[in-house]
Amino acid sequence: QAIQSVLSQTFGDFELIIVNDGSTDDTRNTIDSFTDSRIISIHQRNQGPSAAMNTGIKVAKGKYIAFLSGDDICSPNRLAKQYEYLVLNPQEKLVFSWVNFIDESGSIILNDDHGFRQIFNFDGLSQAQILRTFFFKGNIFCGSTAFINRDILQQIRLFNLALIQLQDFEFWLKSIAKYNIVLLHEKLVSYRIRSNEANLSCDKSNRSRSLFEIQQVYRAFFDEINLESFRKAFAEEINNRSFMTSTEYDLEKAFIYFKHDNIHIRAIGLEKLFLLLKDEAVLQVAEKVYNFDLISFFNLTKNSELYQSLQNQENIEFLKTEIKNIESSNFWKLRNLWFTLKKMLTINFLYSKVSKDVGSPDIMG
């Protein structure tokens, strides 16, 4: 369906590069069943989506590159609409579109319950609002709708090979640091919602890896964002709105992490401050401009909810191991350990809930 939807485009001047990233099903035979001369098929060992996309990009000869996942479907006028927009607006380099949501059988999902509907099909946002949303909410663009001028690749380069779930988000983030991102309010692609949360981004078994990738991307989140873009996007969170120097900017970027709901991202703020405050000149600015000194920092590291949560988790795992190792005949010891574990699990649950409800701490408090 994905292949046929591209071959049926009203805009016909394209090459369709299909990268088979080490599939173990009938994908190769399916690809070979098409005889259209515009198809270029590449078969490589499994390396993940970034490697697959990079392979296709390197082979591509066109001025523009459109992405499509193997289980999604283009509307017949997808390429025509996005090509026309970039030709008429040559200052723009990257355009997305709204999507239809389809199920495994290809039928349109009519209900509004699925979370992706609120993410991908949003109303117009300014570039500052997009950057702000990237930080606080994550990716809001459907990768299968991306249509780019390959000039972008001279500055953004290719997708990060070490990422498998956030490679597109990192790419969009680097893009918005240098270019506008445009969203067409037309449903030009049908995005397939797999049953039993089988989409890579929904699979619960991938959450640990997703958390790891989130930390890596967010550590470098502001590396290529200029001061004015930062100021516009985070005007509500900036502590000193008249900041000007690079040192103040570095401190503002560190402090902004504490505004995030995710404790793992807030912990990145601690890491940033740890590196910054080793410089005595930076420390002097922190004290003078932000009333933030070493004692303030030490109190943050002492009371960090992330590391308290991790410590609680370590204690819980230790108690679980102890319980497993006790002979069932030792009833009283087993009983006491069990009640301790139960109490700890309750405290850990309440602590996590309170942390989420209360939100990030006031760094000046």
N, C-alpha and C positions, 0 to 999 in steps of 0.2 A: 504493500500500500504506500509506503514512504517513497519508494522508487517511482512507482507509477504516478504519484501526485506531482513529482518534479517533471517527469517526461510529458505531462499533460499541461504544462504551463502555457499561458497565452504569450508570454515572452519566450522566444525560442533560442536566442543566441547565448547559449551557455554550455559549459561542460559539467557533467555530473560525476564528481569524484567520490567513489564509495570505498571507504577504508574498513576492511573486515579485520577487526582487532582480535584475532585468535579465537573466533567463535567455534563452538563445538557442536552446533546444531546443523541445520540444512542451509545456513546462510549462503555458503559459497555456491551451491547449486541454484539457489534462488537468484543470486546476482547473475550467474552465467546464463540463466534462462532468458535474459533480456539481450536483444541484439542491436539496440540503438547505438549508433556510432558516437554519440555524445558521452557515453559512459566510459569512465576510466576506473577500473577496479584494482584495488591494491590489497593484498593479503599479507598480514604481518602477525608475528607472535603477540599474544596478549600482553599489553603494557598499560592499558587504561585509557580513558577518554582524552587526556591531554596529548599523549603520544599520537593517538589516532587523528585528532584535529590538526596537530602540527604536521603530520605526514601529508594530510590533504592540502594544507595551506602551502607547503613547500612545492607541491606538484602543480598547484593551480596557476594558470596563466592569465586569468581575467583580472580586470581592474577592480572588480568588486567580488566579495566573497560572502556567500550566504551559508548559514549553518542549519542543519536539520538532523535530529536524532533519528535512529533507525526505527523507532516505533511511533513517530509523529507524522502528521500529514499536512502538506501545503494546500492552501486554497488555490484554484487555478490562476488567480491574478496576483499571487504573492510576490513573485519576482518583478512583475511589471510595476506594481505599486511602489515597492521600495526602491527600485532602480530610478523610477521617475522622480521620486522625492529627492534623492541624492543628486541627480542631474540638475534639477531645478534649484537646489540649495547646496551649491558646491562647497560652501563653508562648513557644512556638516559632514561628519565622517562615519557616524554610527547610528543606525536606526533600528528600533524594535517595533513590535506590534502587539495588539491584544490577541488573545487566543480563545478558541472554543475548547471545551473540555469534553473528551470522549472516553468511553469505557473500553474494556478489552475487545469488544466486538466492533468498535468504531462508532457506536451510537452516541449522540450528543447527550451529555449529562445536564439535565435541566435544573436540578435543585441547586441552591446556593450554599450548601453546607460545607463544601470542601474548602480547606484553607487556602489552596492555590488561587481560588477565584478572587479573594481579597488582595492577593499579592500581585499577580501578573496584570490584571485588568484595572489599573488605577487611573484616576483622572490626572490631568496635567499637573506636573510639579516643576518648579524651577530647578536649575542645576544645584543650587544651594540646598534645596529641600531634598533632592535625590541623594546628595552626599550625606545629609543628616540622617535620612532614612536608612541608607547603607549602614551607617554606624550603629544606630539604635535597633534596627529591625533585621538587617542582613540583605541578601539579594532580593530584588523585586522585579527582575527582568527574566523572561523565559528565553533561555539560550537558543532554542530552536527557531526563534523569530529574528535572531541577530542577522543584520545585513551591513557589512562594513566596506569602507574604502580601504584597500590594502595599504594605502599610504600610512595608516595607523601603525602598521607593523614595524615601520622604520623607527618609531619611538617606543611603542609598547612591547614590541617583540612578540614571541610566541607564548603559548600557554605553559604554565609551570608543570613540568613533568612529575614533580613530587606530590601534586595534589590530584585527588580523584573525585572529590565532592565539591570543593570550592574553587576549582580552577577557573570557572567562568566568572564567578564573583570577583576574584582577584583581578582578572583581566578587565572587567567593567570598571573596577575601582581605579586601576591605572589609567584607563581611558578617560574617565571623567576629570582626572587631574590635568588633562591637556586639551580635551575636546568636549563639546556639548553632546549629551545623549538625548536622542529624540524617541518618543513613543507615539506611533501612529494608533489612533483610536479606531482601528479596523481589525476584525478578527481574521488574520491572514494565515494562521496556522492552527491546526487542531492538536492539542496536547493530550497525550493519552495518560489517563489515571489507571495505573495497574491495580488489580485486585489484591487484597491482603497487604496493602502498603508496600508493594514490590518495587515502586520507584526508588532509585538509589537514595534520594534525599529523604525518603520516608522510612526506610527500613530500620527498625529499632536496633538490629544487630550492628549497624554502622555508627551508632551514636558515639562510641569512644573515639573512633577515628575522626568523626565529624568535629568533636570537641578539640582534638589535637589540631586539626586543620584551621579551625576558628582561631585558636590561639596564635598560630603562625601568621595567618593573614592579618589579624588585628594588631600584632606587634609592629607590623610595618604599615599600618593603616594610613598614617599621616605623612609617611616618608616623602611622598611626591606632591602633597597638597600644599599650595602656596598660602601665605599668611592671609591674604584677602579672602580667598575661598573659605578658609577655616573660619574667619571672622563672620562671614555672612551665614554660613551653615549653622554655627553654634553660638549665635548672638545671645541666646537665652541662657546658656550654660557658662559662658566665659566669666571668670572672676573679676578680671580687670579689663573692661571694654576698650580702654584707651592704650592697651599694650602695644608696643612698637618694636622692641628689640628682639633679636633672635633668641636670647636667653629667656625672655618673658614668654615668647612663643613656645619654646620647648617646655616650660613649666605649665603653661596653659594646656598643651597637648597631654601632658602627664595627668593633670588634674581631671581632664574631661573623661578619662576612663572610669573614674569613681562615680560618674553619673549613670553608668550602664546598669541594667537590671541583672546581667549575668555576673556572678561572683568571680568566675574565671577570667573574665575580661577586666573586671575591677582589679584583679591581682596584677594585671599587666601594668596598671598605673603605679603599683608599688615597685615593680621592676624598673620602670622608667625613672621614678624618683630616686631609687637606689643608685642608678648610674649617674644621674644629674648632680645629686648632692655631694658626690665625692669631690666635685670641683668647688673650691672655696669661693670663687667669684660667683658661681651660680647660687650657692648657699646664701650669700649676702643679698642677692636680688630676692630670693625666696623670703628671707626675713623682712627686708625693707618693704617690698611691694605687696607680699601676700601674708605677712605675719605668720609665716610657716618656717619653723626652725627644726633643728635635729630632734628635739624632744617631741615635737608634733609628729615627725616621721616615725620615731620609735614607738609612739603610742599607736600609730596606724599598723605597724608590723606586729605589735603585741596583740592587737584586737582584731586582726584581719579575720573575717568570718570564713574565708576560704580555708585557711590553714587550721582554724578551729574545727571546721567541718571535716577536713582530712584527718585530723587527730582523732576525732570521734569515730570516724570510719575505721581507722587502724585499731582502736580499742574494741570496736564491735567485732572486727574480724578475729582479733586475739581471743575474745570470749567465745566466739563460735568454735574456734579450734580447741579451746580448753574443754568445752562441753563435749565435743566429739571424742576427746581422749579419756574422759572419765568413765569408768565402768558403771553400768546401769545400777549395780548394787549399791553404789555410794549415793544413796538417794538425797541426803541432806546437802551434800556439797553440790550435787547436780541442781537441786532445787534453788539454792542460793545464787549459783551462777546464772541460772535461767532468769530469775527475777532481776538480777543486775543487768543482764542483756536486754530484757524487756524494757526496763527503765531507760537504758541508754538509747535504744531504738526510738522510744517515745520522745526523748529530749532532742535527739537528732532530727526527728521529723518536725517537731515544733520549732526548732531553731531554723531549719531550712524554710519553713513556712513564714515565720516572722521576718527573716531576712528578705524574702521575696516581697512580703506585704509592705514592709517599711521602706525598702529601697536602699539606695546607696547612702552611706553616712556623709554628713557634712564635713568636708575636709578641714574646715576652719573651726569645727566644734571641739 
